[in-house]
């Protein structure tokens, strides 16, 4: 058995060949191996070297296997490496790690901001459910009174292409842990309706789920990134939610739909065996209890809007930092850019 600790560099040799990890603890699985640097190599520099896309692509080529790739020790040792002086290695690693630290800090800040806003929503509105005693001048509202929904585009496989200025926002754009990701975009050429187009800042809800645990069904997400496409359209697996009440912002609706009660409501309105589908009535028939004067709703909308704006700004920073780091990485590793101190 091989014990791994925080400063050990772990490299996957089977399955997803070329994944690299540090800061892990426990017993090493036989699908990976620990890479131990000698006195000429800084362990953190080694980690970043193995994160280089050039190294990843090389490993994919020299790995063997038809059903599952396997990179043996001999093939791994053929990977060419540029080794600058040890002091420069440490400086390079410090630069790249600083980018990662900032990215992780911004992600943690976004998580805290979202959790805080969700806590406020739950305290102000989430505790009033069916049968609960309501404060004076509060009453139930169905979402049908507050929002309108737009169903997504039912596309054909023949409309999917390798490159296009148009993208379909799909179910894969929903992270199971919450949030939005551009890797679910699909370039396409089709003829969706104008109202099926979404833009940065629009609110969408997952209407389908490929998991029987309903991990994604009913989850809300903001479109935070266009992925470089000129126009985006939602697929039939998603629904765009638009507020029709000036006091109810999209950010308010987002935290309403992040509430456990809404999730439970959606699960109750789902059907299907292999694939779960949300009833078209589900969102519109959800009941929320609000004050008739909407003063507190407006107060929370202001909080939620500020939170969403800050999260969006942080996401932009994360994108720039990630692009900069990924641009620097291969140049630092092949000696194109040198670091003197």
KEKE-3310 file (N, C-alpha, C; in steps of 0.2 Angstrom, whole numbers, plus 5000, padded with zeros to 4 digits):
npx = (5004:5002:5005:4998:5001:4999:5009:5012:5013:5001:4997:4986:4985:4977:4961:4955:4968:4982:4977:4980:4984:4986:4988:4981:4975:4978:4976:4984:4976:4977:4975:4983:4999:5011:5022:5038:5049:5067:5081:5083:5072:5058:5043:5031:5033:5034:5021:5014:5020:5016:5003:5002:4995:5002:5009:4999:4993:5003:5004:4992:4995:5005:5000:4994:4982:4965:4952:4952:4963:4980:4994:5010:5024:5036:5032:5028:5040:5046:5042:5046:5055:5058:5070:5072:5084:5083:5078:5072:5062:5054:5050:5042:5032:5026:5021:5011:5003:4998:4989:4980:4976:4970:4959:4952:4949:4940:4930:4926:4921:4910:4902:4900:4893:4881:4876:4873:4863:4854:4851:4845:4834:4827:4824:4816:4806:4805:4800:4786:4774:4762:4748:4753:4753:4751:4759:4751:4743:4749:4749:4745:4753:4752:4765:4761:4755:4765:4776:4781:4783:4794:4795:4809:4818:4815:4826:4834:4844:4852:4854:4864:4881:4899:4904:4898:4890:4879:4872:4866:4859:4860:4855:4866:4873:4869:4877:4878:4880:4875:4873:4880:4887:4898:4901:4891:4886:4880:4885:4875:4864:4849:4831:4825:4812:4811:4808:4814:4827:4841:4850:4865:4862:4849:4836:4835:4827:4830:4821:4821:4828:4842:4845:4840:4839:4835:4844:4846:4834:4822:4831:4837:4846:4857:4861:4877:4888:4892:4900:4907:4899:4888:4874:4862:4851:4839:4836:4823:4824:4825:4818:4814:4812:4803:4800:4785:4781:4786:4791:4797:4812:4823:4833:4827:4818:4827:4833:4821:4818:4829:4826:4822:4809:4804:4811:4807:4793:4795:4800:4789:4780:4786:4788:4791:4802:4815:4820:4818:4804:4798:4782:4773:4765:4771:4780:4772:4762:4767:4766:4769:4772:4769:4771:4757:4760:4773:4784:4795:4798:4804:4815:4822:4824:4833:4844:4847:4849:4861:4870:4870:4875:4888:4893:4893:4902:4914:4914:4918:4931:4937:4936:4945:4957:4959:4961:4972:4982:4982:4987:5000:5005:5010:5020:5029:5033:5040:5051:5050:5045:5055:5058:5066:5067)
npy = (4994:5011:5026:5042:5060:5078:5085:5076:5072:5066:5056:5051:5035:5026:5025:5041:5047:5057:5066:5076:5078:5086:5088:5078:5064:5048:5031:5026:5023:5009:5014:5025:5034:5039:5053:5056:5068:5071:5079:5089:5094:5104:5100:5107:5114:5103:5098:5108:5107:5094:5098:5104:5107:5102:5091:5083:5080:5073:5062:5056:5051:5042:5033:5016:5004:4999:4998:5004:5017:5016:5021:5016:5015:5016:5022:5034:5040:5044:5057:5073:5086:5102:5109:5121:5131:5127:5138:5146:5137:5136:5150:5150:5141:5147:5159:5153:5146:5157:5162:5152:5152:5164:5162:5152:5158:5168:5160:5154:5165:5168:5157:5159:5171:5167:5158:5166:5175:5165:5161:5172:5173:5162:5164:5176:5172:5158:5151:5151:5140:5129:5129:5136:5149:5165:5181:5197:5204:5196:5185:5170:5167:5161:5156:5159:5171:5179:5177:5173:5159:5152:5139:5128:5125:5113:5103:5096:5082:5084:5097:5101:5106:5108:5120:5137:5152:5152:5145:5131:5131:5118:5104:5100:5111:5114:5112:5099:5101:5113:5130:5137:5131:5133:5122:5114:5119:5119:5120:5125:5125:5131:5135:5142:5150:5168:5171:5161:5163:5167:5178:5185:5185:5181:5170:5153:5137:5119:5107:5094:5078:5068:5059:5048:5052:5065:5076:5087:5092:5105:5114:5131:5142:5156:5163:5166:5167:5169:5160:5164:5164:5172:5172:5164:5150:5141:5124:5111:5105:5114:5129:5146:5158:5172:5187:5195:5205:5220:5222:5210:5203:5194:5189:5188:5178:5167:5164:5160:5148:5141:5137:5124:5120:5123:5114:5102:5103:5102:5090:5082:5085:5078:5066:5050:5036:5032:5044:5059:5071:5087:5093:5104:5113:5114:5124:5136:5133:5133:5138:5153:5163:5179:5197:5208:5221:5221:5226:5220:5211:5219:5224:5212:5209:5219:5216:5203:5206:5214:5204:5195:5203:5205:5191:5189:5198:5193:5180:5184:5189:5177:5170:5178:5177:5163:5161:5169:5162:5149:5153:5157:5146:5135:5142:5146:5133:5128:5136:5148:5159:5167:5167:5177:5180)
npz = (5000:4996:5004:5004:5005:5008:5000:4990:4973:4963:4949:4937:4929:4922:4914:4915:4909:4914:4923:4937:4954:4970:4988:4993:5004:5011:5005:4990:4975:4963:4950:4948:4950:4962:4959:4962:4965:4962:4971:4962:4957:4961:4970:4969:4957:4949:4949:4942:4930:4926:4924:4913:4897:4886:4890:4894:4882:4876:4884:4882:4869:4870:4879:4881:4875:4870:4874:4887:4891:4896:4905:4906:4918:4911:4898:4904:4909:4897:4895:4890:4898:4903:4913:4923:4934:4952:4960:4951:4947:4959:4959:4948:4951:4962:4956:4947:4957:4964:4956:4956:4969:4971:4962:4969:4980:4976:4971:4984:4990:4982:4985:4999:4998:4991:5000:5011:5006:5003:5016:5021:5013:5017:5030:5030:5021:5018:5029:5029:5025:5018:5028:5038:5051:5045:5045:5048:5035:5025:5011:5001:4985:4969:4958:4945:4945:4946:4937:4920:4909:4897:4886:4880:4865:4853:4846:4832:4828:4817:4816:4824:4824:4821:4822:4825:4826:4834:4849:4858:4874:4886:4896:4901:4905:4918:4933:4944:4957:4958:4950:4935:4919:4905:4897:4893:4882:4865:4848:4835:4820:4818:4819:4830:4841:4844:4857:4864:4865:4875:4886:4894:4911:4911:4919:4921:4922:4926:4917:4915:4919:4920:4929:4942:4954:4955:4955:4947:4942:4942:4947:4948:4937:4933:4917:4915:4907:4890:4883:4871:4861:4849:4850:4861:4864:4873:4876:4874:4887:4896:4904:4902:4914:4918:4926:4929:4938:4944:4957:4960:4957:4946:4953:4965:4962:4959:4972:4978:4971:4974:4986:4998:4998:4986:4978:4983:4979:4965:4963:4966:4956:4945:4932:4924:4920:4915:4912:4920:4920:4921:4925:4915:4922:4934:4939:4938:4946:4959:4976:4985:5000:5003:5008:5006:5003:4997:5002:5009:5000:4990:4997:4999:4986:4982:4990:4984:4971:4972:4977:4967:4957:4962:4962:4949:4944:4951:4944:4931:4934:4938:4926:4918:4926:4925:4911:4909:4917:4911:4899:4902:4908:4898:4892:4902:4906:4895:4894:4886:4892:4905:4922:4933:4947)
capx = (5000:5006:5001:4999:5000:4998:5014:5013:5010:4997:4996:4982:4988:4972:4955:4957:4975:4984:4974:4985:4982:4990:4984:4976:4977:4975:4980:4984:4973:4981:4974:4987:5005:5014:5027:5042:5054:5073:5083:5084:5065:5053:5037:5025:5034:5032:5014:5012:5023:5011:4996:5003:4991:5006:5011:4993:4992:5009:5003:4987:4998:5010:4997:4992:4975:4960:4945:4954:4970:4984:5000:5014:5029:5041:5030:5028:5047:5048:5039:5052:5054:5063:5071:5076:5087:5078:5075:5067:5056:5050:5046:5037:5027:5023:5016:5005:4999:4995:4983:4975:4974:4965:4953:4949:4947:4934:4925:4924:4918:4904:4899:4898:4888:4875:4873:4871:4857:4849:4849:4840:4827:4824:4822:4811:4800:4804:4797:4779:4772:4755:4745:4757:4750:4754:4759:4746:4743:4753:4744:4748:4753:4755:4770:4758:4753:4772:4780:4779:4788:4795:4798:4815:4818:4815:4830:4835:4852:4855:4855:4870:4887:4905:4906:4892:4889:4873:4873:4860:4860:4857:4854:4873:4875:4868:4881:4874:4881:4872:4877:4880:4893:4897:4903:4885:4884:4881:4884:4869:4860:4842:4826:4821:4808:4814:4808:4818:4834:4843:4856:4868:4858:4843:4835:4832:4826:4830:4814:4822:4834:4844:4847:4833:4839:4832:4849:4846:4827:4820:4836:4838:4853:4858:4866:4883:4893:4890:4904:4910:4894:4884:4867:4861:4844:4838:4833:4817:4825:4825:4813:4816:4808:4803:4796:4780:4780:4791:4794:4800:4817:4825:4837:4823:4815:4832:4833:4815:4819:4834:4823:4821:4802:4803:4814:4802:4787:4796:4800:4782:4777:4790:4786:4796:4806:4822:4822:4813:4802:4794:4776:4773:4761:4775:4783:4767:4757:4770:4763:4774:4768:4772:4767:4754:4763:4779:4790:4800:4800:4808:4821:4826:4827:4839:4850:4849:4852:4868:4873:4871:4880:4895:4895:4894:4909:4919:4915:4922:4938:4939:4937:4951:4963:4960:4964:4979:4986:4982:4991:5006:5008:5015:5026:5034:5036:5045:5056:5048:5045:5059:5057:5073:5067)
capy = (5000:5018:5032:5049:5066:5084:5087:5071:5073:5060:5056:5045:5031:5023:5029:5048:5047:5063:5070:5077:5080:5087:5090:5072:5060:5041:5026:5027:5018:5007:5017:5031:5033:5045:5055:5058:5072:5071:5085:5094:5096:5106:5096:5111:5115:5096:5097:5112:5104:5089:5101:5108:5103:5099:5085:5079:5078:5068:5056:5053:5048:5036:5028:5010:5001:5001:5000:5009:5019:5014:5024:5013:5019:5017:5028:5041:5042:5047:5064:5077:5091:5108:5110:5127:5131:5126:5144:5148:5132:5139:5156:5149:5138:5152:5163:5149:5145:5163:5162:5147:5154:5169:5159:5148:5163:5171:5154:5153:5171:5167:5152:5163:5176:5164:5155:5171:5177:5160:5161:5178:5172:5157:5167:5180:5170:5151:5147:5151:5135:5127:5128:5140:5155:5170:5187:5201:5206:5192:5180:5166:5169:5156:5159:5161:5178:5183:5175:5169:5154:5150:5132:5128:5123:5105:5103:5089:5080:5086:5104:5101:5107:5108:5127:5141:5158:5151:5139:5128:5130:5112:5102:5099:5118:5114:5109:5095:5105:5120:5134:5136:5130:5134:5116:5111:5123:5115:5124:5123:5130:5130:5140:5143:5156:5173:5171:5155:5166:5169:5182:5185:5188:5177:5165:5147:5131:5113:5104:5087:5076:5061:5055:5046:5056:5072:5081:5093:5094:5111:5119:5137:5145:5162:5163:5170:5167:5167:5155:5166:5163:5178:5171:5157:5148:5135:5118:5109:5103:5120:5134:5153:5161:5180:5191:5200:5210:5225:5221:5203:5203:5188:5187:5185:5171:5162:5161:5156:5142:5137:5134:5116:5118:5123:5108:5096:5104:5100:5082:5080:5086:5075:5059:5047:5031:5032:5051:5063:5077:5091:5095:5111:5116:5114:5131:5141:5131:5134:5144:5157:5167:5186:5202:5211:5228:5219:5230:5216:5208:5223:5224:5206:5209:5223:5212:5198:5209:5216:5198:5192:5207:5203:5185:5189:5201:5188:5175:5187:5189:5170:5168:5181:5174:5156:5162:5171:5156:5144:5155:5157:5139:5131:5147:5145:5126:5127:5141:5154:5165:5165:5170:5178:5179)
capz = (5000:4996:5008:5000:5009:5005:4996:4985:4967:4960:4942:4935:4923:4918:4913:4912:4909:4914:4928:4942:4960:4976:4994:4995:5009:5011:5001:4983:4971:4958:4944:4948:4954:4965:4956:4967:4962:4966:4973:4957:4955:4966:4970:4966:4950:4945:4949:4937:4924:4924:4922:4906:4892:4881:4894:4894:4875:4875:4888:4878:4863:4872:4883:4877:4876:4865:4878:4892:4891:4902:4904:4911:4920:4905:4894:4908:4909:4891:4894:4890:4903:4903:4920:4925:4941:4957:4962:4946:4948:4964:4957:4943:4954:4966:4951:4945:4963:4966:4951:4958:4976:4970:4959:4974:4985:4973:4972:4991:4991:4979:4989:5005:4996:4989:5006:5015:5003:5004:5023:5022:5010:5021:5036:5028:5017:5018:5034:5029:5021:5018:5035:5043:5053:5042:5048:5046:5028:5020:5008:4996:4978:4964:4953:4939:4946:4947:4932:4914:4907:4890:4885:4876:4858:4852:4841:4828:4828:4811:4817:4828:4820:4824:4823:4824:4831:4839:4854:4862:4881:4887:4903:4904:4907:4925:4937:4949:4963:4958:4946:4927:4916:4898:4894:4891:4875:4858:4842:4831:4815:4818:4818:4837:4841:4847:4864:4866:4866:4882:4886:4901:4916:4911:4923:4918:4926:4922:4916:4913:4923:4917:4935:4945:4961:4954:4957:4943:4941:4946:4949:4944:4936:4929:4912:4918:4902:4883:4880:4865:4855:4848:4852:4864:4864:4877:4873:4877:4893:4900:4904:4904:4919:4917:4931:4927:4943:4945:4963:4960:4952:4944:4958:4970:4960:4959:4978:4979:4968:4977:4993:4998:4997:4979:4975:4984:4975:4958:4963:4967:4949:4940:4930:4920:4923:4914:4912:4924:4916:4925:4922:4913:4928:4941:4941:4939:4952:4966:4980:4989:5004:5003:5011:5001:5001:4994:5004:5011:4994:4987:5001:4997:4979:4982:4992:4980:4965:4974:4978:4960:4953:4965:4960:4942:4944:4953:4939:4926:4937:4938:4919:4916:4929:4922:4904:4910:4920:4906:4894:4905:4910:4893:4891:4908:4906:4890:4894:4882:4897:4911:4929:4936:4954)
cpx = (5004:5002:5003:4997:5000:5003:5016:5010:5007:4996:4992:4985:4983:4965:4956:4964:4977:4981:4979:4982:4987:4985:4979:4979:4974:4979:4979:4981:4978:4980:4979:4994:5007:5021:5032:5048:5061:5075:5084:5077:5061:5046:5031:5027:5033:5025:5011:5014:5018:5004:4996:4999:4996:5008:5005:4992:4997:5007:4997:4990:5002:5006:4994:4985:4970:4953:4947:4961:4974:4991:5005:5020:5035:5039:5030:5035:5049:5046:5045:5050:5060:5064:5076:5080:5081:5075:5070:5061:5051:5046:5041:5031:5023:5018:5010:5000:4995:4989:4978:4972:4969:4958:4949:4946:4940:4928:4922:4919:4911:4899:4896:4892:4881:4872:4870:4864:4852:4846:4844:4834:4823:4821:4816:4805:4799:4801:4789:4777:4764:4753:4748:4753:4754:4754:4753:4747:4748:4747:4748:4748:4755:4760:4767:4756:4759:4776:4777:4785:4789:4799:4804:4813:4819:4820:4831:4843:4855:4857:4861:4876:4893:4906:4899:4893:4883:4875:4867:4863:4857:4857:4861:4876:4873:4873:4877:4875:4879:4877:4877:4887:4893:4899:4897:4882:4885:4880:4879:4867:4853:4837:4822:4817:4812:4814:4811:4825:4835:4849:4859:4863:4851:4842:4832:4832:4826:4823:4815:4828:4835:4845:4840:4833:4837:4837:4848:4839:4825:4825:4836:4845:4853:4863:4871:4888:4890:4894:4907:4905:4890:4877:4866:4853:4844:4834:4827:4818:4825:4819:4815:4810:4808:4798:4791:4778:4786:4795:4798:4805:4819:4829:4833:4820:4821:4833:4827:4815:4824:4832:4821:4813:4800:4805:4809:4796:4789:4797:4793:4778:4781:4787:4791:4800:4813:4824:4816:4811:4797:4788:4776:4769:4766:4777:4777:4762:4760:4767:4769:4770:4772:4768:4764:4757:4770:4785:4796:4803:4805:4815:4825:4829:4833:4845:4852:4852:4860:4872:4875:4876:4887:4897:4897:4901:4915:4920:4919:4929:4941:4941:4944:4957:4964:4963:4971:4984:4987:4986:4999:5009:5012:5021:5031:5037:5041:5051:5055:5048:5050:5057:5064:5073:5060)
cpy = (5006:5023:5038:5054:5072:5086:5082:5073:5066:5061:5050:5042:5027:5027:5036:5049:5055:5068:5070:5080:5081:5088:5084:5068:5053:5036:5027:5021:5015:5010:5024:5029:5039:5046:5058:5062:5071:5078:5091:5097:5098:5103:5100:5112:5108:5096:5102:5110:5099:5092:5104:5104:5100:5092:5080:5076:5072:5062:5052:5049:5042:5031:5022:5008:5004:5003:5005:5011:5018:5017:5020:5017:5021:5023:5034:5044:5045:5054:5069:5083:5096:5109:5116:5127:5130:5132:5147:5143:5135:5145:5155:5145:5143:5157:5159:5148:5151:5164:5158:5149:5159:5167:5156:5153:5166:5166:5154:5159:5171:5162:5155:5168:5173:5161:5160:5174:5172:5160:5166:5176:5167:5160:5172:5177:5162:5148:5147:5146:5134:5126:5132:5146:5161:5176:5191:5204:5203:5187:5176:5168:5163:5160:5161:5168:5182:5182:5173:5165:5153:5144:5133:5125:5116:5105:5096:5088:5083:5094:5106:5102:5108:5116:5131:5147:5157:5145:5137:5128:5123:5110:5101:5106:5119:5109:5105:5098:5112:5125:5132:5135:5130:5127:5112:5114:5118:5119:5121:5128:5127:5136:5141:5150:5162:5173:5165:5157:5168:5173:5182:5188:5185:5172:5159:5141:5124:5109:5097:5085:5069:5056:5054:5049:5063:5077:5087:5096:5100:5115:5125:5139:5151:5160:5168:5171:5165:5162:5157:5166:5170:5178:5164:5156:5141:5130:5116:5106:5108:5125:5141:5155:5169:5183:5195:5205:5214:5224:5214:5203:5195:5185:5184:5178:5166:5159:5158:5149:5138:5134:5127:5115:5118:5116:5102:5096:5101:5093:5079:5080:5083:5068:5057:5041:5031:5040:5055:5069:5080:5093:5102:5116:5118:5121:5136:5139:5132:5140:5146:5162:5174:5191:5206:5218:5227:5223:5226:5212:5212:5224:5218:5206:5214:5219:5206:5200:5211:5209:5195:5196:5205:5196:5185:5192:5196:5182:5178:5187:5182:5168:5171:5178:5167:5157:5164:5166:5151:5146:5155:5150:5136:5136:5146:5138:5125:5132:5147:5160:5163:5169:5171:5178:5179)
cpz = (5000:4999:5004:5005:5005:4999:4990:4979:4964:4953:4940:4928:4919:4918:4910:4913:4909:4919:4934:4948:4965:4982:4995:5000:5009:5007:4994:4979:4965:4951:4943:4951:4956:4961:4961:4964:4966:4968:4968:4955:4961:4965:4967:4959:4946:4944:4943:4930:4921:4922:4915:4901:4887:4884:4893:4887:4874:4878:4885:4872:4865:4876:4878:4879:4872:4869:4883:4891:4897:4900:4909:4913:4915:4901:4898:4908:4903:4890:4895:4895:4903:4911:4922:4932:4946:4959:4958:4946:4953:4963:4952:4946:4959:4962:4949:4951:4965:4962:4954:4965:4975:4967:4965:4979:4982:4973:4979:4992:4988:4983:4995:5003:4995:4995:5010:5012:5004:5011:5024:5019:5015:5027:5035:5025:5017:5023:5034:5023:5022:5025:5040:5045:5050:5046:5045:5039:5023:5017:5003:4989:4974:4960:4947:4939:4946:4941:4926:4912:4900:4890:4880:4869:4857:4846:4838:4828:4822:4811:4821:4823:4824:4826:4821:4828:4836:4843:4857:4870:4883:4894:4905:4906:4915:4928:4943:4956:4964:4953:4939:4925:4908:4894:4891:4884:4869:4852:4838:4825:4815:4817:4825:4836:4845:4854:4868:4867:4873:4881:4894:4906:4917:4916:4920:4923:4923:4923:4915:4918:4921:4923:4939:4952:4961:4956:4953:4942:4945:4948:4945:4942:4932:4923:4913:4912:4895:4879:4873:4859:4855:4850:4855:4864:4869:4874:4877:4884:4898:4899:4906:4909:4919:4922:4927:4932:4945:4952:4964:4955:4951:4949:4964:4969:4960:4966:4981:4977:4970:4984:4992:4996:4990:4976:4977:4980:4968:4958:4963:4960:4944:4938:4925:4924:4922:4914:4916:4920:4921:4922:4921:4918:4934:4943:4943:4944:4959:4970:4985:4994:5005:5006:5005:4998:4997:4996:5005:5005:4990:4990:4999:4990:4978:4984:4987:4973:4966:4974:4971:4956:4955:4962:4953:4940:4945:4947:4933:4928:4936:4931:4917:4919:4926:4915:4905:4912:4915:4900:4896:4906:4904:4892:4896:4908:4901:4889:4890:4886:4903:4916:4932:4944:4956)
residu = (UNK:UNK:UNK:UNK:UNK:UNK:UNK:UNK:UNK:UNK:UNK:UNK:UNK:UNK:UNK:UNK:UNK:UNK:UNK:UNK:UNK:UNK:UNK:UNK:UNK:UNK:UNK:UNK:UNK:UNK:UNK:UNK:UNK:UNK:UNK:UNK:UNK:UNK:UNK:UNK:UNK:UNK:UNK:UNK:UNK:UNK:UNK:UNK:UNK:UNK:UNK:UNK:UNK:UNK:UNK:UNK:UNK:UNK:UNK:UNK:UNK:UNK:UNK:UNK:UNK:UNK:UNK:UNK:UNK:UNK:UNK:UNK:UNK:UNK:UNK:UNK:UNK:UNK:UNK:UNK:UNK:UNK:UNK:UNK:UNK:UNK:UNK:UNK:UNK:UNK:UNK:UNK:UNK:UNK:UNK:UNK:UNK:UNK:UNK:UNK:UNK:UNK:UNK:UNK:UNK:UNK:UNK:UNK:UNK:UNK:UNK:UNK:UNK:UNK:UNK:UNK:UNK:UNK:UNK:UNK:UNK:UNK:UNK:UNK:UNK:UNK:UNK:UNK:UNK:UNK:UNK:UNK:UNK:UNK:UNK:UNK:UNK:UNK:UNK:UNK:UNK:UNK:UNK:UNK:UNK:UNK:UNK:UNK:UNK:UNK:UNK:UNK:UNK:UNK:UNK:UNK:UNK:UNK:UNK:UNK:UNK:UNK:UNK:UNK:UNK:UNK:UNK:UNK:UNK:UNK:UNK:UNK:UNK:UNK:UNK:UNK:UNK:UNK:UNK:UNK:UNK:UNK:UNK:UNK:UNK:UNK:UNK:UNK:UNK:UNK:UNK:UNK:UNK:UNK:UNK:UNK:UNK:UNK:UNK:UNK:UNK:UNK:UNK:UNK:UNK:UNK:UNK:UNK:UNK:UNK:UNK:UNK:UNK:UNK:UNK:UNK:UNK:UNK:UNK:UNK:UNK:UNK:UNK:UNK:UNK:UNK:UNK:UNK:UNK:UNK:UNK:UNK:UNK:UNK:UNK:UNK:UNK:UNK:UNK:UNK:UNK:UNK:UNK:UNK:UNK:UNK:UNK:UNK:UNK:UNK:UNK:UNK:UNK:UNK:UNK:UNK:UNK:UNK:UNK:UNK:UNK:UNK:UNK:UNK:UNK:UNK:UNK:UNK:UNK:UNK:UNK:UNK:UNK:UNK:UNK:UNK:UNK:UNK:UNK:UNK:UNK:UNK:UNK:UNK:UNK:UNK:UNK:UNK:UNK:UNK:UNK:UNK:UNK:UNK:UNK:UNK:UNK:UNK:UNK:UNK:UNK:UNK:UNK:UNK:UNK:UNK:UNK:UNK:UNK:UNK:UNK:UNK:UNK:UNK:UNK:UNK:UNK:UNK:UNK:UNK:UNK:UNK:UNK:UNK:UNK:UNK:UNK:UNK:UNK:UNK:UNK:UNK:UNK:UNK:UNK:UNK:UNK:UNK:UNK:UNK:UNK)
# end
